[in-house]
Amino acid sequence: MLVSFAPGRVRIRKGALKDESVMEKALKTLAKVPGLLSATPNKNTGSILITYDTSKLKAVSVKELQAAVKKAAPATAEYFSTR
């Protein structure tokens, strides 16, 4: 699910995000995360590029971003339980 990570930038990918309704729900959920600057979707690849303020959201909080996507796309729960 976590494809790339650099301080202030994360790309997550999951096939379930290719579904427009799942992507929309994920973006709405992510919008509530404090320190999030942007969430740019790509429904063709099922990915979201997330940028965040490193002074407000620590790298350890990337788990919060993953949890937001998991909440929006419950089918990803199995993926997270194995990581």
C-alpha positions in Angstrom: 0.0 0.0 0.0 2.7 2.5 0.9 4.5 2.9 -2.4 6.9 5.7 -1.7 7.8 7.9 1.3 9.9 11.0 1.8 9.5 13.6 4.5 6.4 15.6 3.6 5.4 13.3 0.8 3.7 9.8 0.7 2.2 7.8 -2.2 -0.2 5.1 -1.3 -1.7 2.6 -3.8 -4.4 0.0 -3.6 -6.6 -1.5 -6.3 -9.8 -0.6 -4.3 -9.0 3.1 -4.8 -9.7 2.7 -8.6 -13.4 2.7 -7.6 -14.6 6.3 -7.7 -16.8 6.0 -4.6 -14.0 4.5 -2.6 -11.5 7.1 -3.8 -13.9 9.9 -2.9 -14.5 8.5 0.6 -10.7 8.1 1.1 -10.1 11.7 0.0 -12.9 13.0 2.4 -11.4 11.0 5.2 -7.9 12.2 4.5 -9.0 15.8 4.4 -9.7 15.6 8.1 -6.1 14.7 9.0 -4.3 17.7 10.6 -1.3 18.9 8.7 -2.4 17.4 5.4 -1.5 19.9 2.6 -2.8 18.0 -0.4 -4.1 14.6 -1.6 -3.9 14.1 -5.3 -5.8 11.1 -6.6 -5.1 9.0 -9.6 -8.0 6.6 -10.1 -6.3 4.9 -13.1 -3.5 3.6 -10.9 -5.6 3.5 -7.6 -3.1 5.8 -5.9 -3.1 9.0 -3.9 -0.1 11.3 -3.6 -0.2 13.0 -0.2 1.8 16.0 0.9 1.8 17.1 4.4 3.4 19.7 6.7 6.3 17.9 8.5 6.0 20.3 11.4 2.4 19.3 12.1 2.4 15.6 11.0 5.3 13.5 12.0 6.5 10.5 9.9 5.2 8.2 12.6 1.7 9.6 11.8 1.8 8.2 8.3 0.0 5.3 10.0 -2.9 7.7 10.5 -2.9 8.3 6.7 -3.0 4.6 6.1 -5.7 4.2 8.7 -7.8 6.8 6.9 -7.5 4.9 3.6 -8.3 1.6 5.3 -11.4 3.1 6.8 -12.5 4.3 3.4 -11.6 1.0 1.7 -12.3 -1.8 4.1 -11.1 -4.3 1.6 -7.5 -3.1 2.4 -7.8 -4.3 6.0 -6.2 -7.6 5.2 -3.3 -5.8 3.6 -2.6 -3.8 6.7 -2.9 -6.7 9.0 0.0 -8.4 7.2 2.4 -5.4 7.1 
